[in-house]
Amino acid sequence: MRFLTAWMVCLVVVMAGCRPEPTSGVAGAAQSSSSLKARLEAALAITYSGDRDTALAAVARDAARAAEADVTKAALQRITFTGAKDAAAADCAVLLANAGQGAAANEVAKMITFTGTRDETLKKLATGRR
């Protein structure tokens, strides 16, 4: 019985260490514009709005990391839940600024509905404290 218990514990430990880390994009590779546009199209085809919003936020963040402002804004504009859109837009504004897209970062920050979040994000952009 002890052998079986020890074997089960080892199996659980090994299996727990074998799970891949979830990622929102291609590991270690920059996303191309066409890849991001294809992901945006796929996200928009999702029927359930909660799942669609989650996918659109992931596309927006990855596009912002890749300095693809047009894809970022297109994804954010289609998020239906205001809280999800605001959180994603705040992240995207900072990511765009870090990618050298200051004007686009300001545009994205101004898309934020909640005044407190919008002002906090604009303050980060204005002060350079990201």
DSSP file (Angstrom, degrees, kcal/mol; ACC not computed):
  #  RESIDUE AA STRUCTURE BP1 BP2  ACC     N-H-->O    O-->H-N    N-H-->O    O-->H-N    TCO  KAPPA ALPHA  PHI   PSI    X-CA   Y-CA   Z-CA
    1    1 A M     >        0   0    0      0, 0.0     4,-2.3     0, 0.0     5,-0.2   0.000 360.0 360.0 360.0 -41.0    0.0    0.0    0.0
    2    2 A R  H  >  +     0   0    0      1,-0.2     4,-2.9     2,-0.2     5,-0.2   0.894 360.0  53.5 -64.0 -38.2    2.8    2.4    0.8
    3    3 A F  H  > S+     0   0    0      1,-0.2     4,-2.5     2,-0.2    -1,-0.2   0.924 109.6  47.8 -60.7 -44.6    4.4    1.6   -2.5
    4    4 A L  H  > S+     0   0    0      2,-0.2     4,-2.3     1,-0.2    -2,-0.2   0.903 112.7  48.4 -64.0 -42.2    1.2    2.5   -4.3
    5    5 A T  H  X S+     0   0    0     -4,-2.3     4,-2.3     2,-0.2    -2,-0.2   0.925 112.9  47.4 -63.9 -45.3    0.8    5.7   -2.3
    6    6 A A  H  X S+     0   0    0     -4,-2.9     4,-2.3     1,-0.2    -2,-0.2   0.897 111.7  51.1 -63.3 -39.6    4.4    6.8   -3.0
    7    7 A W  H  X S+     0   0    0     -4,-2.5     4,-2.2    -5,-0.2    -1,-0.2   0.903 109.8  49.7 -63.7 -41.6    4.0    5.9   -6.7
    8    8 A M  H  X S+     0   0    0     -4,-2.3     4,-2.4     2,-0.2    -2,-0.2   0.899 110.0  50.6 -64.7 -41.4    0.8    8.1   -6.9
    9    9 A V  H  X S+     0   0    0     -4,-2.3     4,-2.4     2,-0.2    -2,-0.2   0.926 111.3  48.4 -62.8 -44.6    2.5   11.0   -5.2
   10   10 A C  H  X S+     0   0    0     -4,-2.3     4,-2.6     1,-0.2    -2,-0.2   0.901 110.8  51.3 -61.7 -41.1    5.4   10.8   -7.7
   11   11 A L  H  X S+     0   0    0     -4,-2.2     4,-2.6     2,-0.2    -1,-0.2   0.914 110.2  48.5 -63.0 -43.3    3.0   10.6  -10.6
   12   12 A V  H  X S+     0   0    0     -4,-2.4     4,-2.5     2,-0.2    -2,-0.2   0.912 112.4  48.9 -63.8 -43.3    1.2   13.7   -9.4
   13   13 A V  H  X S+     0   0    0     -4,-2.4     4,-1.5     2,-0.2    -2,-0.2   0.920 113.2  46.6 -63.4 -44.4    4.4   15.6   -9.0
   14   14 A V  H  X S+     0   0    0     -4,-2.6     4,-0.5     1,-0.2    -2,-0.2   0.923 114.0  47.8 -64.4 -44.2    5.7   14.6  -12.4
   15   15 A M  H >< S+     0   0    0     -4,-2.6     3,-1.0     1,-0.2     4,-0.4   0.879 108.0  55.1 -66.1 -38.0    2.4   15.5  -14.1
   16   16 A A  H >< S+     0   0    0     -4,-2.5     3,-0.7     1,-0.3    -1,-0.2   0.858 108.5  49.1 -64.0 -34.3    2.2   18.9  -12.3
   17   17 A G  H 3< S+     0   0    0     -4,-1.5    -1,-0.3     1,-0.2    -2,-0.2   0.559 103.6  62.5 -80.5  -7.9    5.6   19.8  -13.7
   18   18 A C  T << S+     0   0    0     -3,-1.0    -1,-0.2    -4,-0.5    -2,-0.2   0.465  73.2 110.0 -98.0  -2.8    4.6   18.8  -17.2
   19   19 A R    <   -     0   0    0     -3,-0.7     2,-0.1    -4,-0.4    -3,-0.0  -0.567  69.1-124.8 -76.1 132.7    1.9   21.3  -17.8
   20   20 A P        -     0   0    0      0, 0.0    -2,-0.1     0, 0.0    -1,-0.1  -0.451  26.0-107.6 -74.2 150.5    2.7   24.0  -20.3
   21   21 A E        -     0   0    0     -2,-0.1     2,-0.1     1,-0.1     0, 0.0  -0.584  37.8-112.4 -74.1 135.7    2.4   27.6  -19.3
   22   22 A P        -     0   0    0      0, 0.0     2,-0.3     0, 0.0    -1,-0.1  -0.466  39.2-175.4 -69.4 141.3   -0.6   29.3  -20.9
   23   23 A T        -     0   0    0     -2,-0.1     4,-0.1     2,-0.1     3,-0.0  -0.937  30.1-143.3-133.1 157.7    0.4   32.0  -23.4
   24   24 A S  S    S+     0   0    0     -2,-0.3     2,-0.2     2,-0.1    38,-0.1   0.553  83.0   9.0 -96.4  -8.6   -1.6   34.5  -25.4
   25   25 A G  S    S-     0   0    0     37,-0.0     2,-0.5     6,-0.0     5,-0.1  -0.690 105.5 -42.0-147.5-160.9    0.5   34.3  -28.5
   26   26 A V    >   -     0   0    0      3,-0.2     3,-1.4    -2,-0.2     2,-0.1  -0.667  66.9-113.1 -79.7 123.4    3.4   32.5  -30.2
   27   27 A A  T 3  S-     0   0    0     -2,-0.5    -1,-0.1     1,-0.3     3,-0.1  -0.348  89.7  -7.7 -62.8 127.6    6.1   31.9  -27.6
   28   28 A G  T 3  S+     0   0    0      1,-0.2     2,-0.4    -2,-0.1    -1,-0.3   0.485 111.5 102.9  71.6   3.4    9.3   33.9  -28.2
   29   29 A A  S <  S-     0   0    0     -3,-1.4    -3,-0.2     0, 0.0     2,-0.2  -0.943  72.6-117.6-123.9 141.6    8.2   35.2  -31.6
   30   30 A A        -     0   0    0     -2,-0.4     2,-0.4     1,-0.1    32,-0.0  -0.506  35.1-116.5 -71.5 141.9    7.0   38.6  -32.6
   31   31 A Q        -     0   0    0     31,-0.2     2,-0.1    -2,-0.2    -1,-0.1  -0.655  26.8-134.7 -80.8 130.8    3.4   38.6  -34.0
   32   32 A S     >  -     0   0    0     -2,-0.4     4,-2.5     1,-0.1     5,-0.2  -0.439  21.1-112.7 -79.9 160.1    3.2   39.7  -37.6
   33   33 A S  H  > S+     0   0    0      1,-0.2     4,-2.4     2,-0.2     5,-0.2   0.906 118.6  49.1 -58.6 -43.6    0.5   42.1  -38.7
   34   34 A S  H  > S+     0   0    0      1,-0.2     4,-2.0     2,-0.2    -1,-0.2   0.875 110.4  51.2 -67.5 -35.9   -1.2   39.4  -40.8
   35   35 A S  H  > S+     0   0    0      2,-0.2     4,-2.2     1,-0.2    -1,-0.2   0.914 111.4  47.4 -64.7 -43.2   -1.1   37.0  -37.8
   36   36 A L  H  X S+     0   0    0     -4,-2.5     4,-2.4     2,-0.2    -2,-0.2   0.891 111.0  51.1 -66.4 -39.3   -2.7   39.6  -35.5
   37   37 A K  H  X S+     0   0    0     -4,-2.4     4,-2.3     2,-0.2    -1,-0.2   0.882 110.0  50.2 -65.2 -37.5   -5.4   40.4  -38.1
   38   38 A A  H  X S+     0   0    0     -4,-2.0     4,-2.2     2,-0.2    -2,-0.2   0.896 110.8  49.2 -66.5 -39.9   -6.2   36.7  -38.4
   39   39 A R  H  X S+     0   0    0     -4,-2.2     4,-2.6     2,-0.2    -2,-0.2   0.889 109.7  52.1 -65.6 -38.4   -6.5   36.4  -34.7
   40   40 A L  H  X S+     0   0    0     -4,-2.4     4,-2.4     2,-0.2    -2,-0.2   0.927 109.3  49.5 -62.0 -44.9   -8.7   39.5  -34.6
   41   41 A E  H  X S+     0   0    0     -4,-2.3     4,-0.9     1,-0.2    -2,-0.2   0.904 111.8  48.6 -60.8 -42.4  -11.0   37.9  -37.2
   42   42 A A  H >< S+     0   0    0     -4,-2.2     3,-0.6     1,-0.2     4,-0.4   0.919 110.9  50.4 -64.1 -43.8  -11.1   34.7  -35.2
   43   43 A A  H >< S+     0   0    0     -4,-2.6     3,-1.5     1,-0.2    -2,-0.2   0.901 107.1  54.1 -62.0 -41.0  -11.9   36.5  -32.0
   44   44 A L  H 3< S+     0   0    0     -4,-2.4    -1,-0.2     1,-0.3    -2,-0.2   0.739 101.5  60.6 -66.4 -21.6  -14.7   38.5  -33.6
   45   45 A A  T << S+     0   0    0     -4,-0.9     2,-0.3    -3,-0.6    -1,-0.3   0.536  77.2 111.5 -83.7  -6.3  -16.3   35.2  -34.8
   46   46 A I    <   -     0   0    0     -3,-1.5     6,-0.1    -4,-0.4    -3,-0.0  -0.525  56.9-154.9 -71.2 131.4  -16.8   33.9  -31.2
   47   47 A T  S    S+     0   0    0     -2,-0.3     2,-0.4     4,-0.0    -1,-0.1   0.941  71.6  74.7 -75.1 -50.0  -20.5   33.8  -30.3
   48   48 A Y  S  > S-     0   0    0      1,-0.1     4,-2.6     2,-0.0     5,-0.2  -0.526  74.2-144.9 -73.7 123.3  -20.4   34.1  -26.5
   49   49 A S  H  > S+     0   0    0     -2,-0.4     4,-2.8     1,-0.2    31,-0.2   0.826  95.2  54.1 -61.9 -35.9  -19.7   37.8  -25.6
   50   50 A G  H  > S+     0   0    0      2,-0.2     4,-1.9     1,-0.2    -1,-0.2   0.933 113.4  42.0 -64.4 -45.4  -17.6   37.0  -22.5
   51   51 A D  H  > S+     0   0    0      2,-0.2     4,-2.3     1,-0.2    -2,-0.2   0.885 114.4  52.5 -66.6 -39.1  -15.3   34.6  -24.4
   52   52 A R  H  X S+     0   0    0     -4,-2.6     4,-2.9     1,-0.2    -2,-0.2   0.922 108.6  50.2 -63.7 -43.7  -15.2   37.1  -27.3
   53   53 A D  H  X S+     0   0    0     -4,-2.8     4,-2.4     2,-0.2    -1,-0.2   0.902 110.4  50.2 -61.5 -41.3  -14.2   39.9  -25.0
   54   54 A T  H  X S+     0   0    0     -4,-1.9     4,-1.8     2,-0.2    -1,-0.2   0.923 113.4  45.4 -62.6 -44.6  -11.4   37.8  -23.4
   55   55 A A  H  X S+     0   0    0     -4,-2.3     4,-2.3     2,-0.2    -2,-0.2   0.908 112.5  50.7 -66.3 -42.3  -10.0   36.9  -26.8
   56   56 A L  H  X S+     0   0    0     -4,-2.9     4,-2.7     1,-0.2    -2,-0.2   0.889 108.8  51.9 -63.9 -38.9  -10.2   40.4  -28.1
   57   57 A A  H  X S+     0   0    0     -4,-2.4     4,-2.4     2,-0.2    -1,-0.2   0.899 109.7  49.6 -63.9 -39.9   -8.4   41.7  -25.1
   58   58 A A  H  X S+     0   0    0     -4,-1.8     4,-2.3     2,-0.2    -2,-0.2   0.914 112.2  47.3 -64.7 -42.8   -5.6   39.2  -25.7
   59   59 A V  H  X S+     0   0    0     -4,-2.3     4,-2.7     2,-0.2     5,-0.2   0.927 111.7  51.2 -63.2 -44.5   -5.3   40.2  -29.3
   60   60 A A  H  X S+     0   0    0     -4,-2.7     4,-2.4     1,-0.2    -2,-0.2   0.923 111.3  47.0 -60.3 -45.7   -5.3   43.9  -28.3
   61   61 A R  H  X S+     0   0    0     -4,-2.4     4,-2.3     2,-0.2    -1,-0.2   0.920 114.0  46.9 -64.2 -43.5   -2.5   43.4  -25.8
   62   62 A D  H  X S+     0   0    0     -4,-2.3     4,-1.5     1,-0.2   -31,-0.2   0.885 112.2  50.6 -66.3 -37.4   -0.4   41.3  -28.2
   63   63 A A  H  <>S+     0   0    0     -4,-2.7     5,-3.2     2,-0.2    -1,-0.2   0.895 109.5  51.0 -66.2 -39.6   -0.9   43.8  -31.0
   64   64 A A  H ><5S+     0   0    0     -4,-2.4     3,-1.6     1,-0.2    -2,-0.2   0.912 107.7  52.4 -64.0 -42.1    0.1   46.6  -28.6
   65   65 A R  H 3<5S+     0   0    0     -4,-2.3    -1,-0.2     1,-0.3    -2,-0.2   0.862 110.9  48.4 -58.5 -35.2    3.3   44.7  -27.7
   66   66 A A  T 3<5S-     0   0    0     -4,-1.5    -1,-0.3    -5,-0.2    -2,-0.2   0.327 116.7-116.9 -88.4   6.9    4.0   44.4  -31.5
   67   67 A A  T < 5 +     0   0    0     -3,-1.6     2,-1.1     1,-0.2    -3,-0.2   0.798  66.9 145.0  61.2  31.3    3.4   48.2  -31.9
   68   68 A E     >< +     0   0    0     -5,-3.2     4,-2.3     1,-0.2    -1,-0.2  -0.705  19.1 172.7 -98.5  80.4    0.4   47.4  -34.2
   69   69 A A  H  > S+     0   0    0     -2,-1.1     4,-2.8     1,-0.2     5,-0.2   0.854  71.4  55.0 -61.5 -39.0   -1.8   50.3  -33.1
   70   70 A D  H  > S+     0   0    0      1,-0.2     4,-2.2     2,-0.2    -1,-0.2   0.918 111.5  43.4 -64.0 -43.1   -4.6   49.8  -35.7
   71   71 A V  H  > S+     0   0    0      2,-0.2     4,-2.5     1,-0.2     5,-0.2   0.900 112.9  54.4 -67.6 -40.2   -5.2   46.2  -34.7
   72   72 A T  H  X S+     0   0    0     -4,-2.3     4,-2.4     1,-0.2    -2,-0.2   0.953 112.1  42.7 -56.6 -51.8   -5.0   47.2  -31.0
   73   73 A K  H  X S+     0   0    0     -4,-2.8     4,-2.5     1,-0.2    -1,-0.2   0.884 112.4  53.3 -66.0 -39.1   -7.7   49.9  -31.5
   74   74 A A  H  X S+     0   0    0     -4,-2.2     4,-0.8    -5,-0.2    -1,-0.2   0.914 111.6  45.9 -62.6 -42.0   -9.9   47.6  -33.6
   75   75 A A  H >< S+     0   0    0     -4,-2.5     3,-0.8     1,-0.2     4,-0.4   0.931 113.4  48.8 -66.8 -45.1   -9.8   44.9  -31.0
   76   76 A L  H >< S+     0   0    0     -4,-2.4     3,-1.4     1,-0.2    -2,-0.2   0.892 105.2  58.2 -62.7 -40.0  -10.5   47.3  -28.1
   77   77 A Q  H 3< S+     0   0    0     -4,-2.5    -1,-0.2     1,-0.3    -2,-0.2   0.747 105.0  51.7 -63.2 -23.0  -13.5   48.9  -30.0
   78   78 A R  T << S+     0   0    0     -4,-0.8     2,-0.4    -3,-0.8    -1,-0.3   0.474  79.5 109.2 -95.7  -2.5  -15.2   45.6  -30.2
   79   79 A I    <   -     0   0    0     -3,-1.4     6,-0.0    -4,-0.4   -30,-0.0  -0.630  50.8-166.1 -74.4 126.8  -15.0   44.6  -26.5
   80   80 A T        +     0   0    0     -2,-0.4     2,-0.6   -31,-0.2    -1,-0.2   0.838  63.4  78.1 -88.0 -34.3  -18.6   44.9  -25.2
   81   81 A F  S  > S-     0   0    0    -32,-0.2     4,-2.5     1,-0.2     3,-0.2  -0.676  70.9-148.5 -82.5 119.6  -18.0   44.8  -21.4
   82   82 A T  H  > S+     0   0    0     -2,-0.6     4,-2.9     1,-0.2    31,-0.2   0.866  94.4  52.5 -58.1 -42.1  -16.8   48.2  -20.3
   83   83 A G  H  > S+     0   0    0      1,-0.2     4,-2.1     2,-0.2    -1,-0.2   0.909 111.9  45.7 -62.1 -41.8  -14.7   46.9  -17.4
   84   84 A A  H  > S+     0   0    0     -3,-0.2     4,-2.3     2,-0.2     5,-0.2   0.903 113.8  49.4 -67.1 -41.5  -12.9   44.5  -19.7
   85   85 A K  H  X S+     0   0    0     -4,-2.5     4,-2.9     1,-0.2    -2,-0.2   0.926 111.5  48.7 -64.1 -44.6  -12.4   47.2  -22.3
   86   86 A D  H  X S+     0   0    0     -4,-2.9     4,-2.4     2,-0.2    -2,-0.2   0.912 112.3  47.7 -63.7 -42.8  -11.0   49.7  -19.8
   87   87 A A  H  X S+     0   0    0     -4,-2.1     4,-2.0    -5,-0.2    -1,-0.2   0.929 115.6  44.7 -63.9 -44.7   -8.6   47.2  -18.3
   88   88 A A  H  X S+     0   0    0     -4,-2.3     4,-2.9     1,-0.2    -2,-0.2   0.909 112.8  51.2 -66.0 -41.8   -7.3   46.1  -21.7
   89   89 A A  H  X S+     0   0    0     -4,-2.9     4,-2.5    -5,-0.2    -2,-0.2   0.893 108.5  51.6 -64.2 -39.8   -7.1   49.7  -23.0
   90   90 A A  H  X S+     0   0    0     -4,-2.4     4,-1.6    -5,-0.2    -1,-0.2   0.936 113.6  44.4 -61.5 -46.2   -5.1   50.8  -20.0
   91   91 A D  H  X S+     0   0    0     -4,-2.0     4,-2.4     1,-0.2    -2,-0.2   0.927 114.0  50.2 -62.1 -45.0   -2.6   47.9  -20.5
   92   92 A C  H  X S+     0   0    0     -4,-2.9     4,-2.9     1,-0.2     5,-0.2   0.863 105.3  56.1 -65.1 -37.7   -2.5   48.5  -24.2
   93   93 A A  H  X S+     0   0    0     -4,-2.5     4,-2.2     2,-0.2    -1,-0.2   0.934 111.5  43.5 -60.4 -45.6   -1.8   52.3  -23.8
   94   94 A V  H  X S+     0   0    0     -4,-1.6     4,-2.5     2,-0.2    -2,-0.2   0.911 113.8  50.9 -66.4 -42.3    1.3   51.5  -21.7
   95   95 A L  H  X S+     0   0    0     -4,-2.4     4,-1.2     2,-0.2    -2,-0.2   0.908 111.1  48.2 -62.7 -42.0    2.4   48.7  -24.0
   96   96 A L  H  <>S+     0   0    0     -4,-2.9     5,-2.9     2,-0.2     3,-0.3   0.916 111.2  50.3 -64.2 -42.7    2.1   51.0  -27.1
   97   97 A A  H ><5S+     0   0    0     -4,-2.2     3,-1.7     1,-0.2    -2,-0.2   0.918 109.3  51.2 -61.1 -42.5    4.1   53.8  -25.3
   98   98 A N  H 3<5S+     0   0    0     -4,-2.5    -1,-0.2     1,-0.3    -2,-0.2   0.768 106.9  55.2 -65.2 -24.4    6.8   51.3  -24.4
   99   99 A A  T 3<5S-     0   0    0     -4,-1.2    -1,-0.3    -3,-0.3    -2,-0.2   0.310 125.8-101.9 -90.4   8.1    6.9   50.3  -28.0
  100  100 A G  T < 5S+     0   0    0     -3,-1.7     2,-0.6     1,-0.1    -3,-0.2   0.655  87.2 124.0  83.9  16.1    7.5   53.9  -29.0
  101  101 A Q     >< +     0   0    0     -5,-2.9     4,-2.4     1,-0.2     5,-0.2  -0.557  23.5 156.8-107.4  65.5    4.0   54.6  -30.2
  102  102 A G  H  > S+     0   0    0     -2,-0.6     4,-2.2     1,-0.2    -1,-0.2   0.892  71.0  48.2 -60.7 -45.3    3.2   57.6  -28.0
  103  103 A A  H  > S+     0   0    0      1,-0.2     4,-2.0     2,-0.2    -1,-0.2   0.921 114.4  46.3 -64.0 -43.2    0.5   59.2  -30.1
  104  104 A A  H  > S+     0   0    0      1,-0.2     4,-2.6     2,-0.2    -1,-0.2   0.880 109.3  55.9 -65.7 -37.2   -1.3   55.8  -30.5
  105  105 A A  H  X S+     0   0    0     -4,-2.4     4,-2.5     1,-0.2    -2,-0.2   0.914 107.4  49.0 -60.6 -42.7   -0.9   55.2  -26.7
  106  106 A N  H  X S+     0   0    0     -4,-2.2     4,-1.9     2,-0.2    -1,-0.2   0.908 110.5  50.7 -63.3 -41.9   -2.7   58.5  -26.0
  107  107 A E  H  < S+     0   0    0     -4,-2.0     4,-0.5     1,-0.2    -2,-0.2   0.923 112.0  47.0 -61.3 -44.5   -5.5   57.6  -28.4
  108  108 A V  H >< S+     0   0    0     -4,-2.6     3,-1.4     1,-0.2     4,-0.4   0.913 109.5  53.3 -65.6 -42.2   -6.0   54.3  -26.7
  109  109 A A  H >< S+     0   0    0     -4,-2.5     3,-1.4     1,-0.3    -1,-0.2   0.873 104.3  56.4 -60.3 -36.2   -5.9   55.8  -23.2
  110  110 A K  T 3< S+     0   0    0     -4,-1.9    -1,-0.3     1,-0.3    -2,-0.2   0.608  94.5  68.5 -72.7 -10.4   -8.6   58.2  -24.3
  111  111 A M  T <  S+     0   0    0     -3,-1.4    -1,-0.3    -4,-0.5     2,-0.2   0.616  74.7 108.8 -78.3 -13.3  -10.8   55.2  -25.2
  112  112 A I    <   -     0   0    0     -3,-1.4     6,-0.1    -4,-0.4   -26,-0.0  -0.484  55.5-161.1 -71.2 129.0  -11.1   54.3  -21.5
  113  113 A T        +     0   0    0     -2,-0.2     2,-0.4   -31,-0.2    -1,-0.1   0.925  68.3  78.9 -77.6 -48.4  -14.6   55.0  -20.2
  114  114 A F  S  > S-     0   0    0    -32,-0.2     4,-2.7     1,-0.2     5,-0.2  -0.510  73.5-145.8 -71.5 121.2  -14.0   55.2  -16.5
  115  115 A T  H  > S+     0   0    0     -2,-0.4     4,-3.0     1,-0.2     5,-0.3   0.869  94.7  52.3 -57.4 -43.9  -12.6   58.6  -15.6
  116  116 A G  H  > S+     0   0    0      1,-0.2     4,-2.2     2,-0.2    -1,-0.2   0.923 113.5  43.1 -61.2 -45.2  -10.3   57.4  -12.8
  117  117 A T  H  > S+     0   0    0      2,-0.2     4,-2.3     1,-0.2    -2,-0.2   0.906 114.7  50.8 -67.0 -41.7   -8.7   54.7  -14.9
  118  118 A R  H  X S+     0   0    0     -4,-2.7     4,-2.7     1,-0.2    -2,-0.2   0.942 112.8  45.2 -61.4 -48.0   -8.4   57.0  -17.9
  119  119 A D  H  X S+     0   0    0     -4,-3.0     4,-2.3     1,-0.2    -1,-0.2   0.887 112.5  51.0 -65.8 -38.7   -6.7   59.7  -15.9
  120  120 A E  H  X S+     0   0    0     -4,-2.2     4,-1.9    -5,-0.3    -1,-0.2   0.905 112.7  46.6 -64.4 -40.6   -4.4   57.3  -14.1
  121  121 A T  H  X S+     0   0    0     -4,-2.3     4,-2.1     2,-0.2    -2,-0.2   0.927 112.5  48.8 -68.1 -44.9   -3.3   55.8  -17.5
  122  122 A L  H  X S+     0   0    0     -4,-2.7     4,-2.7     1,-0.2    -2,-0.2   0.866 108.9  54.6 -62.0 -35.7   -2.8   59.3  -19.0
  123  123 A K  H  X S+     0   0    0     -4,-2.3     4,-2.5     2,-0.2     6,-0.3   0.910 106.9  50.6 -63.7 -42.1   -0.8   60.2  -16.0
  124  124 A K  H  X>S+     0   0    0     -4,-1.9     4,-1.3     1,-0.2     5,-0.6   0.911 113.4  45.9 -60.6 -42.0    1.5   57.2  -16.5
  125  125 A L  H  <5S+     0   0    0     -4,-2.1    -2,-0.2     1,-0.2    -1,-0.2   0.903 114.2  47.7 -67.6 -40.9    1.9   58.2  -20.1
  126  126 A A  H  <5S+     0   0    0     -4,-2.7    -2,-0.2     1,-0.2    -1,-0.2   0.868 118.7  38.5 -69.4 -37.7    2.6   61.8  -19.3
  127  127 A T  H  <5S-     0   0    0     -4,-2.5    -1,-0.2    -5,-0.2    -2,-0.2   0.623 101.6-127.0 -90.4 -13.4    5.1   61.1  -16.5
  128  128 A G  T  <5 +     0   0    0     -4,-1.3     2,-1.1    -5,-0.2    -3,-0.2   0.595  66.0 134.8  76.9   8.9    6.8   58.2  -18.2
  129  129 A R      <       0   0    0     -5,-0.6    -1,-0.2    -6,-0.3    -2,-0.1  -0.750 360.0 360.0 -94.1  92.9    6.3   56.0  -15.1
  130  130 A R              0   0    0     -2,-1.1    -1,-0.2    -3,-0.1    -5,-0.1   0.373 360.0 360.0-115.6 360.0    5.0   52.8  -16.6
